[in-house]
Amino acid sequence: MLLLLIVPVLVASQDMKNNSEELVYSEVIQVENTTKAQLYNRAKMWFATTYNDSKEVLQVENKENGQLVGNAVFNYEPNVFRGNKQTEGVIKYTIKLFLKEGRYKYIVGPFYHEPHDNGYGIFTCGKLTTAQEHPNPKALAKGWSDKVWKDVTTQTDNNVNALVNSFKKRMKKPIESGGDNW
């Protein structure tokens, strides 16, 4: 009887692993007493101060519809020692901002791990998902590839949380005018 109770739990956990979704961060934030134009200007200022070349990052700038879309990267420096040169590279992602009167929505993702070809061979995690283990069934060293997967997804989570926190902070503050004191 006890065996029958355990089997559905094992099957359910396997289904959750196989049915992982792409990794995406999204939230709707209320900002009282702000217009769409104010939020748009704050978001543009955030892009300009966050990315080295915001003009290269931004792909869509539509003030009328309150939309900003960009493609960006952050560096991936592996914390997994063995074979780390094979995974060193960047994480590419898309960031979308939708702005309306008194609120905005951000969507960050999907994410792609892209290693540099530095002469050591490459190992890519490809498109990042919510899976807890590396979803590539052809990985030769499963234990190692799972460690790399965990490192890539953890670093992605840390980078996105820092990015989102800086964005939320910027969106709360009005843009200061230079005034006449200069």
N, CA and C of each residue as an Amber inpcrd file, in Angstrom:
protein
   546
   0.8240000  -1.1900000   0.0000000   0.0000000   0.0000000   0.0000000
   0.8750000   1.2630000   0.0000000   1.9340000   1.2580000   0.7950000
   2.8460000   2.4020000   0.8590000   3.5050000   2.6590000  -0.4960000
   3.8440000   1.6070000  -1.2250000   4.4580000   1.7370000  -2.5450000
   3.5420000   2.4880000  -3.5020000   2.2620000   2.2550000  -3.4590000
   1.3100000   2.9260000  -4.3370000   1.2530000   4.4340000  -4.0630000
   1.4700000   4.8290000  -2.8340000   1.4590000   6.2500000  -2.5070000
   2.7200000   6.9520000  -2.9850000   3.8340000   6.2870000  -3.0530000
   5.1090000   6.8840000  -3.4480000   5.2180000   7.0310000  -4.9650000
   4.7100000   6.1070000  -5.7150000   4.8410000   6.1080000  -7.1770000
   4.2870000   7.3740000  -7.8140000   3.0830000   7.8570000  -7.4730000
   2.5990000   9.0950000  -8.1060000   3.5030000  10.2990000  -7.8430000
   4.1270000  10.3650000  -6.6860000   5.0310000  11.4660000  -6.3840000
   6.2480000  11.4120000  -7.2970000   6.8130000  10.2400000  -7.5160000
   7.9650000  10.0930000  -8.3960000   7.6060000  10.4370000  -9.8320000
   6.4510000  10.0190000 -10.2830000   6.0120000  10.3150000 -11.6460000
   5.7800000  11.8170000 -11.8050000   5.1680000  12.4400000 -10.8150000
   4.8940000  13.8730000 -10.8890000   6.1930000  14.6680000 -10.9480000
   7.2000000  14.3060000 -10.1660000   8.4530000  15.0510000 -10.1940000
   9.1570000  14.8770000 -11.5310000   9.0350000  13.7300000 -12.1450000
   9.6360000  13.5270000 -13.4660000   8.9230000  14.3860000 -14.5060000
   7.6050000  14.4820000 -14.4450000   6.8670000  15.3110000 -15.3880000
   7.2500000  16.7820000 -15.2510000   7.4350000  17.2610000 -14.0250000
   7.8090000  18.6560000 -13.8210000   9.1720000  18.9270000 -14.4500000
  10.0940000  17.9910000 -14.3580000  11.4230000  18.1730000 -14.9410000
  11.3370000  18.2320000 -16.4650000  10.5570000  17.3350000 -17.0620000
  10.4710000  17.2700000 -18.5140000   9.6290000  18.3950000 -19.1050000
   8.7270000  18.9650000 -18.3340000   7.8430000  20.0090000 -18.8370000
   8.2840000  21.3980000 -18.3800000   9.5680000  21.6300000 -18.3020000
  10.0560000  22.9320000 -17.8570000   9.7220000  23.9820000 -18.9090000
   9.6220000  25.1960000 -18.4470000   9.3070000  26.3160000 -19.3220000
  10.5400000  27.1870000 -19.5130000  10.5130000  28.0280000 -20.5640000
  11.6400000  28.9310000 -20.7490000  11.7280000  29.8790000 -19.5720000
  12.9430000  30.2590000 -19.2410000  13.1900000  31.1320000 -18.1030000
  12.8660000  32.5650000 -18.4950000  11.8840000  33.1630000 -17.8200000
  11.4560000  34.5270000 -18.0920000  11.0520000  35.1660000 -16.7630000
  11.4230000  36.4200000 -16.5860000  11.0400000  37.1910000 -15.4040000
  10.0700000  38.2770000 -15.8490000   8.9520000  38.4220000 -15.1340000
   7.9460000  39.3970000 -15.5310000   7.1810000  39.8860000 -14.3010000
   6.7840000  41.1560000 -14.3520000   6.0130000  41.7180000 -13.2430000
   5.3450000  43.0020000 -13.7200000   4.1780000  43.2880000 -13.1620000
   3.4930000  44.5630000 -13.3790000   3.6450000  45.3700000 -12.0990000
   4.0850000  46.6190000 -12.2410000   4.3510000  47.4880000 -11.0980000
   3.4740000  48.7470000 -11.2100000   2.8070000  49.0860000 -10.1210000
   2.0170000  50.3130000 -10.0430000   2.9330000  51.4580000  -9.5970000
   2.8210000  52.6070000 -10.2540000   3.5600000  53.8090000  -9.8610000
   2.5330000  54.9450000  -9.8410000   2.0960000  55.2780000  -8.6450000
   1.0270000  56.2690000  -8.4790000   1.4210000  57.6340000  -9.0500000
   0.4210000  58.3170000  -9.5940000   0.5540000  59.7080000 -10.0530000
   1.6580000  59.9070000 -11.0790000   1.7810000  58.9780000 -12.0220000
   2.7570000  59.1410000 -13.1030000   2.0720000  58.9010000 -14.4380000
   2.4870000  59.6600000 -15.4130000   1.9450000  59.4980000 -16.7540000
   2.7670000  58.4630000 -17.5180000   2.2210000  58.0170000 -18.6050000
   2.9500000  57.1000000 -19.4790000   4.2260000  57.7750000 -19.9880000
   4.1470000  59.0440000 -20.3300000   5.3180000  59.7760000 -20.8370000
   6.4090000  59.8700000 -19.7660000   6.0340000  60.1170000 -18.5230000
   7.0200000  60.1660000 -17.4400000   7.7040000  58.8120000 -17.2560000
   6.9150000  57.7520000 -17.2660000   7.4860000  56.4090000 -17.1270000
   8.3920000  56.0740000 -18.3070000   7.9870000  56.4620000 -19.5010000
   8.8030000  56.2230000 -20.6970000  10.1560000  56.9240000 -20.5620000
  10.1410000  58.1800000 -20.1390000  11.3880000  58.9340000 -19.9920000
  12.2780000  58.3310000 -18.9070000  11.6910000  57.8750000 -17.8230000
  12.4620000  57.2260000 -16.7650000  13.0960000  55.9280000 -17.2790000
  12.3210000  55.1690000 -18.0520000  12.8410000  53.9070000 -18.6020000
  13.9760000  54.1740000 -19.5890000  13.8220000  55.1910000 -20.4210000
  14.8970000  55.5440000 -21.3600000  16.1610000  55.9620000 -20.6090000
  15.9910000  56.7130000 -19.5320000  17.1320000  57.1320000 -18.7170000
  17.8030000  55.9050000 -18.0950000  17.0000000  54.9420000 -17.6520000
  17.5590000  53.7240000 -17.0750000  18.3880000  52.9720000 -18.1150000
  17.8640000  52.8160000 -19.3360000  18.6280000  52.1540000 -20.4020000
  19.9540000  52.8780000 -20.6280000  19.8980000  54.2150000 -20.6800000
  21.1000000  55.0100000 -20.9680000  22.1640000  54.8650000 -19.8800000
  21.7490000  54.6980000 -18.6280000  22.7250000  54.5970000 -17.5450000
  23.0940000  53.1580000 -17.2000000  22.3350000  52.1910000 -17.6800000
  22.5820000  50.7890000 -17.3420000  23.4910000  50.1030000 -18.3560000
  23.3110000  50.4030000 -19.6260000  24.0670000  49.7240000 -20.6790000
  25.1210000  50.6600000 -21.2590000  26.2820000  50.0870000 -21.5950000
  27.3680000  50.8820000 -22.1660000  26.9370000  51.5940000 -23.4380000
  26.1650000  50.9200000 -24.2670000  25.6910000  51.5040000 -25.5160000
  24.2000000  51.2280000 -25.6460000  23.3960000  52.0550000 -25.0090000
  21.9510000  51.8160000 -25.0020000  21.3590000  51.8880000 -26.4080000
  21.9820000  52.6420000 -27.3060000  21.4730000  52.7190000 -28.6830000
  21.6390000  51.3880000 -29.4050000  22.6880000  50.6510000 -29.0390000
  22.8810000  49.3250000 -29.6360000  21.9300000  48.3100000 -29.0160000
  21.6480000  48.4640000 -27.7370000  20.7710000  47.5320000 -27.0220000
  19.3150000  47.7100000 -27.4600000  18.8470000  48.9620000 -27.4920000
  17.4350000  49.2190000 -27.7990000  17.1130000  48.8950000 -29.2540000
  16.1230000  48.0550000 -29.4480000  15.6920000  47.6740000 -30.7890000
  14.3680000  48.3370000 -31.1620000  13.5340000  48.5880000 -30.1530000
  12.2300000  49.2220000 -30.3670000  12.0910000  50.3500000 -29.3590000
  11.7550000  51.5470000 -29.8650000  11.4850000  52.7100000 -29.0210000
  10.2010000  53.3420000 -29.5400000   9.0990000  53.0820000 -28.8700000
   7.8120000  53.5910000 -29.3140000   7.1520000  54.3310000 -28.1530000
   7.3750000  55.6310000 -28.1160000   6.8470000  56.4480000 -27.0190000
   5.3240000  56.4870000 -27.0380000   4.7550000  56.5810000 -28.2330000
   3.2940000  56.6670000 -28.3630000   2.6020000  55.4380000 -27.7550000
   3.1370000  54.2540000 -28.0350000   2.5480000  53.0260000 -27.4990000
   3.1470000  52.6200000 -26.1540000   4.1530000  53.3460000 -25.6860000
   4.7790000  53.0430000 -24.4050000   5.5340000  51.7250000 -24.4130000
   6.3840000  51.5370000 -25.4260000   7.1200000  50.2810000 -25.5490000
   8.6090000  50.5390000 -25.7730000   9.4210000  49.7970000 -25.0270000
  10.8630000  49.7630000 -25.2370000  11.2730000  48.2940000 -25.2290000
  12.0350000  47.8980000 -26.2320000  12.5000000  46.5090000 -26.3190000
  13.9810000  46.5330000 -26.6460000  14.7400000  45.7430000 -25.9060000
  16.1750000  45.6910000 -26.1450000  16.7120000  44.2800000 -26.0940000
  17.8370000  44.0800000 -26.7550000  18.5800000  42.8190000 -26.7080000
  19.9260000  43.1200000 -26.0660000  20.2520000  42.3720000 -25.0190000
  21.4640000  42.6640000 -24.2630000  22.1740000  41.3720000 -23.8790000
  23.3320000  41.5190000 -23.2720000  24.1130000  40.3740000 -22.7980000
  24.7440000  40.7220000 -21.4590000  25.0640000  39.6970000 -20.6990000
  25.9720000  39.8610000 -19.5700000  26.9760000  38.7250000 -19.6390000
  28.1550000  38.9720000 -19.1010000  29.2270000  37.9780000 -19.1460000
  28.9220000  36.8130000 -18.2260000  29.3220000  35.6380000 -18.6710000
  29.2320000  34.4450000 -17.8330000  30.6490000  33.9580000 -17.5590000
  31.0570000  34.0440000 -16.3030000  32.3490000  33.5400000 -15.8320000
  32.0550000  32.3300000 -14.9610000  32.3680000  31.1310000 -15.4250000
  31.9660000  29.9240000 -14.6930000  32.6460000  29.7700000 -13.3320000
  31.8650000  29.2540000 -12.3840000  32.3780000  28.9040000 -11.0650000
  32.6420000  27.4070000 -10.9680000  32.3440000  26.6670000 -12.0240000
  32.6130000  25.2320000 -12.0800000  34.0320000  25.0880000 -12.6110000
  34.9270000  24.5290000 -11.8190000  36.3450000  24.5380000 -12.1770000
  36.6560000  23.6760000 -13.3990000  36.3290000  22.3980000 -13.3710000
  36.7180000  21.5000000 -14.4580000  36.0050000  21.8730000 -15.7600000
  36.7560000  22.1590000 -16.7810000  36.1870000  22.4660000 -18.0960000
  35.5930000  23.8550000 -18.2000000  36.0040000  24.7730000 -17.3190000
  35.3360000  26.0660000 -17.3090000  35.5790000  26.8940000 -18.5630000
  36.6800000  26.6980000 -19.2550000  36.9380000  27.4550000 -20.4850000
  35.9580000  27.0700000 -21.5920000  35.3790000  25.8880000 -21.4930000
  34.4090000  25.4440000 -22.4930000  33.0650000  26.1430000 -22.3440000
  32.7890000  26.7010000 -21.1620000  31.4790000  27.2990000 -20.9120000
  31.5340000  28.8200000 -20.7740000  32.7300000  29.3710000 -20.6230000
  32.8850000  30.8180000 -20.4630000  32.3070000  31.5350000 -21.6710000
  31.5530000  32.6010000 -21.4240000  30.9590000  33.3230000 -22.5490000
  29.9930000  34.3860000 -22.0850000  28.8240000  34.4280000 -22.7170000
  27.8050000  35.4230000 -22.3930000  26.4430000  34.7590000 -22.2700000
  25.5540000  35.4700000 -21.6000000  24.1390000  35.1170000 -21.5620000
  23.4210000  36.2200000 -22.3190000  22.7750000  35.8560000 -23.4150000
  22.0130000  36.8160000 -24.2130000  20.5660000  36.8030000 -23.7380000
  19.9300000  37.9860000 -23.7510000  18.5390000  38.0570000 -23.3160000
  17.8350000  39.2470000 -23.9570000  16.5220000  39.2240000 -23.8700000
  15.6690000  40.3100000 -24.3450000  15.0190000  40.9610000 -23.1350000
  14.9010000  42.2780000 -23.1770000  14.1690000  43.0020000 -22.1410000
  13.0900000  43.8460000 -22.8130000  11.8500000  43.6590000 -22.3550000
  10.7070000  44.3870000 -22.9070000  10.0550000  45.1900000 -21.7920000
   9.7570000  46.4490000 -22.0820000   9.0730000  47.3210000 -21.1370000
   7.8090000  47.8580000 -21.7930000   6.7100000  47.7340000 -21.0900000
   5.4180000  48.2370000 -21.5550000   4.9390000  49.2480000 -20.5160000
   4.6820000  50.4700000 -20.9580000   4.3910000  51.5670000 -20.0490000
   2.9930000  52.1110000 -20.3020000   2.2380000  52.3010000 -19.2110000
   0.9000000  52.8810000 -19.2750000   0.7650000  53.8940000 -18.1530000
  -0.3470000  54.6030000 -18.1420000  -0.6000000  55.5710000 -17.0770000
  -0.5510000  54.8650000 -15.7220000   0.3780000  55.2640000 -14.8720000
   0.4350000  54.7660000 -13.5090000   0.9400000  53.3430000 -13.3190000
   1.4390000  52.7130000 -14.3760000   1.9570000  51.3490000 -14.2200000
   2.8580000  50.9750000 -15.4010000   3.6550000  49.9470000 -15.1610000
   4.4920000  49.4100000 -16.2260000   4.6540000  47.9120000 -16.0160000
   5.0370000  47.2520000 -17.0780000   5.3050000  45.8140000 -17.0330000
   6.6660000  45.5920000 -17.6540000   7.4620000  44.7370000 -17.0160000
   8.7270000  44.3380000 -17.6180000   8.6870000  42.8300000 -17.8830000
   9.3490000  42.4350000 -18.9430000   9.5570000  41.0250000 -19.2670000
  11.0360000  40.8950000 -19.6260000  11.7520000  40.0850000 -18.8700000
  13.1690000  39.8540000 -19.1400000  13.3260000  38.3780000 -19.4900000
  13.7820000  38.1100000 -20.6820000  13.9550000  36.7440000 -21.1690000
  13.3240000  36.6250000 -22.5370000  13.5270000  35.5510000 -23.2170000
  14.2660000  34.3500000 -22.8400000  15.7830000  34.6030000 -22.7980000
  16.4940000  33.6200000 -22.2610000  17.9410000  33.6970000 -22.0750000
  18.6250000  32.5790000 -22.8470000  19.8020000  32.8900000 -23.4030000
  20.5890000  31.9080000 -24.1460000  22.0420000  31.9690000 -23.6770000
  22.5840000  30.8300000 -23.3000000  23.9980000  30.7420000 -22.9330000
  24.7870000  30.5310000 -24.2140000  25.7540000  31.4120000 -24.4630000
  26.5780000  31.3260000 -25.6610000  28.0530000  31.4090000 -25.2650000
  28.7550000  30.2630000 -25.2590000  30.1710000  30.2830000 -24.8760000
  31.0360000  30.8950000 -25.9740000  32.1760000  31.4450000 -25.5470000
  33.1700000  31.9460000 -26.5000000  33.9010000  30.7350000 -27.0890000
  34.2510000  30.8340000 -28.3450000  35.0840000  29.7830000 -28.9370000
  36.5330000  30.1940000 -28.7100000  37.0970000  29.7110000 -27.6020000
  38.4440000  30.1280000 -27.2120000  39.4880000  29.0320000 -27.4120000
  39.1950000  28.0670000 -28.2760000  40.1630000  27.0290000 -28.5900000
  40.1100000  25.8110000 -27.6850000  39.2490000  25.8300000 -26.6710000
  39.1530000  24.7040000 -25.7470000  37.9500000  23.8100000 -26.0540000
  37.2520000  24.0930000 -27.1310000  35.9830000  23.4250000 -27.3850000
  34.9020000  24.1780000 -26.6320000  33.6690000  23.9750000 -27.0090000
  32.6010000  24.7050000 -26.3370000  31.5300000  23.7590000 -25.8200000
  30.9090000  24.1680000 -24.7530000  29.7730000  23.4620000 -24.1800000
  28.7230000  24.5120000 -23.8760000  27.5910000  24.4430000 -24.5400000
  26.5500000  25.4370000 -24.3340000  25.3580000  24.8340000 -23.6130000
  24.7510000  25.6480000 -22.7860000  23.4880000  25.2610000 -22.1530000
  22.3240000  25.6240000 -23.0660000  22.5870000  26.4400000 -24.0830000
  21.5340000  26.8260000 -25.0120000  20.4940000  27.7070000 -24.3410000
  19.2400000  27.4660000 -24.6830000  18.1370000  28.2400000 -24.1190000
  17.9090000  27.8200000 -22.6780000  17.8750000  28.7910000 -21.7720000
  17.6910000  28.4990000 -20.3540000  16.2140000  28.2900000 -20.0430000
  15.9650000  27.3100000 -19.1900000  14.6000000  26.9760000 -18.7910000
  14.5180000  26.9260000 -17.2710000  13.3470000  26.5790000 -16.7850000
  13.1360000  26.4480000 -15.3440000  13.5430000  25.0760000 -14.8260000
  14.0930000  24.2300000 -15.6730000  14.5190000  22.8890000 -15.2500000
  15.5960000  22.9830000 -14.1730000  15.5650000  22.0570000 -13.2350000
  16.5520000  22.0180000 -12.1610000  17.8580000  21.3470000 -12.6080000
  17.7710000  20.5030000 -13.6390000  18.9420000  19.8120000 -14.1740000
  19.0880000  20.1650000 -15.6450000  20.2770000  19.9590000 -16.1690000
  20.5300000  20.2460000 -17.5770000  19.5790000  19.4120000 -18.4320000
  18.7880000  20.0570000 -19.2850000  17.7800000  19.3200000 -20.0520000
  18.3290000  18.5800000 -21.2700000  19.6350000  18.6900000 -21.5480000
  20.2130000  18.0450000 -22.7200000  20.5000000  16.5780000 -22.4120000
  19.7020000  15.6670000 -22.9320000  19.9200000  14.2500000 -22.6130000
  21.1830000  13.6710000 -23.2440000  21.8110000  14.3990000 -24.1500000
  23.0130000  13.8900000 -24.8260000  24.2980000  14.3420000 -24.1270000
  24.1570000  15.0570000 -23.0250000  25.3460000  15.5400000 -22.3140000
  26.1960000  14.3450000 -21.8880000  27.4890000  14.4160000 -22.2120000
  28.3770000  13.2900000 -21.9370000  28.6360000  13.0930000 -20.4500000
  28.8640000  14.1590000 -19.7360000  29.1580000  14.0600000 -18.3140000
  27.9950000  14.6960000 -17.5600000  26.9800000  13.9160000 -17.2780000
  25.7430000  14.4440000 -16.7030000  25.9860000  15.2160000 -15.4150000
  26.7740000  14.6990000 -14.5040000  27.0340000  15.3970000 -13.2520000
  27.6670000  16.7540000 -13.4790000  28.6600000  16.8080000 -14.3820000
  29.3300000  18.0660000 -14.6890000  28.3720000  19.0290000 -15.3940000
  27.6180000  18.5420000 -16.3750000  26.7060000  19.4300000 -17.1060000
  25.6090000  19.9630000 -16.1930000  25.1610000  19.1730000 -15.2110000
  24.1840000  19.6680000 -14.2410000  24.7770000  20.7650000 -13.3710000
  26.0670000  20.6310000 -13.0030000  26.7370000  21.6740000 -12.2140000
  26.8520000  22.9660000 -13.0300000  27.1990000  22.8330000 -14.3020000
  27.2890000  23.9980000 -15.1840000  25.9180000  24.6440000 -15.3140000
  24.8820000  23.8320000 -15.5410000  23.5050000  24.3280000 -15.6700000
  23.1100000  25.1240000 -14.4260000  23.3820000  24.5690000 -13.2650000
  23.0350000  25.2310000 -12.0050000  23.7970000  26.5490000 -11.8850000
  25.0710000  26.5570000 -12.2600000  25.8790000  27.7690000 -12.1920000
  25.3480000  28.8270000 -13.1570000  25.0420000  28.4360000 -14.3830000
  24.5310000  29.3760000 -15.3910000  23.1960000  29.9570000 -14.9310000
  22.2820000  29.1130000 -14.4670000  20.9580000  29.6130000 -14.0680000
  21.0410000  30.4480000 -12.7840000  21.9390000  30.0970000 -11.8710000
  22.1090000  30.8890000 -10.6430000  22.6830000  32.2600000 -10.9710000
  23.7090000  32.3090000 -11.8230000  24.2810000  33.6020000 -12.2060000
  23.2710000  34.4430000 -12.9810000  22.4690000  33.7910000 -13.8130000
  21.4240000  34.5130000 -14.5460000  20.4390000  35.1240000 -13.5610000
  19.9960000  34.3370000 -12.5980000  19.0520000  34.8210000 -11.5900000
  19.6440000  36.0080000 -10.8210000  20.8830000  35.9040000 -10.4120000
  21.5320000  36.9940000  -9.6780000  21.6270000  38.2620000 -10.5210000
  22.0290000  38.1160000 -11.7870000  22.1420000  39.2760000 -12.6770000
  20.7890000  39.9150000 -12.9470000  19.7710000  39.0930000 -13.1850000
  18.4430000  39.6380000 -13.4850000  17.8620000  40.3260000 -12.2540000
  18.0350000  39.7480000 -11.0800000  17.5260000  40.3920000  -9.8720000
  18.1800000  41.7530000  -9.6560000  19.4730000  41.8550000  -9.8780000
  20.1640000  43.1460000  -9.7540000  19.6480000  44.1320000 -10.8110000
  19.4600000  43.6490000 -12.0280000  18.9640000  44.4720000 -13.1270000
  17.5650000  44.9990000 -12.8060000  16.6810000  44.1190000 -12.3890000
  15.2960000  44.4890000 -12.0840000  15.2490000  45.4540000 -10.8960000
  16.0560000  45.1980000  -9.8780000  16.0760000  46.1050000  -8.7230000
  16.5230000  47.5070000  -9.1160000  17.5360000  47.6090000  -9.9840000
  17.9900000  48.9320000 -10.4270000  16.9030000  49.6090000 -11.2700000
  16.1950000  48.8210000 -12.0570000  15.1260000  49.3640000 -12.8920000
  13.9750000  49.8810000 -12.0230000  13.5480000  49.0800000 -11.0540000
  12.4540000  49.4930000 -10.1710000  12.8140000  50.7810000  -9.4200000
  14.0390000  50.8550000  -8.9630000  14.5000000  52.0440000  -8.2420000
  14.4410000  53.2740000  -9.1510000  14.9160000  53.1390000 -10.3850000
  14.9190000  54.2510000 -11.3470000  13.4940000  54.6740000 -11.6940000
  12.5800000  53.7150000 -11.7830000  11.2130000  54.0230000 -12.2010000
  10.4290000  54.7620000 -11.1090000  10.8840000  54.6960000  -9.8670000
  10.2120000  55.4000000  -8.7690000  10.5670000  56.8820000  -8.7380000
  11.7530000  57.2260000  -9.2350000  12.2660000  58.5910000  -9.0930000
  11.9880000  59.4270000 -10.3370000  11.4600000  60.6300000 -10.1320000
  11.3110000  61.5410000 -11.2710000  12.6950000  61.9200000 -11.8110000
  12.7410000  62.2290000 -13.0690000  13.9960000  62.6750000 -13.6780000
  14.2400000  64.1100000 -13.2290000  15.4150000  64.3240000 -12.6680000
  15.7500000  65.6680000 -12.1820000  16.1440000  66.5410000 -13.3550000
  15.5800000  67.7330000 -13.3610000  16.0000000  68.6830000 -14.3830000
  17.2860000  69.3340000 -13.8830000  18.0830000  69.7710000 -14.7760000
  19.3410000  70.3990000 -14.4040000  19.1490000  71.7160000 -13.6720000
  17.9780000  72.3090000 -13.8160000  17.7300000  73.5980000 -13.1880000
  18.6380000  74.6690000 -13.7780000  18.6810000  75.7920000 -13.1000000
  19.5170000  76.8890000 -13.5730000  20.8120000  77.0370000 -12.7800000
  21.0630000  76.1070000 -11.8570000  22.2560000  76.1980000 -11.0140000
  23.4540000  75.4890000 -11.6230000  23.7880000  75.8210000 -12.8360000
  24.9810000  75.2060000 -13.4150000  25.7270000  76.1790000 -14.2310000
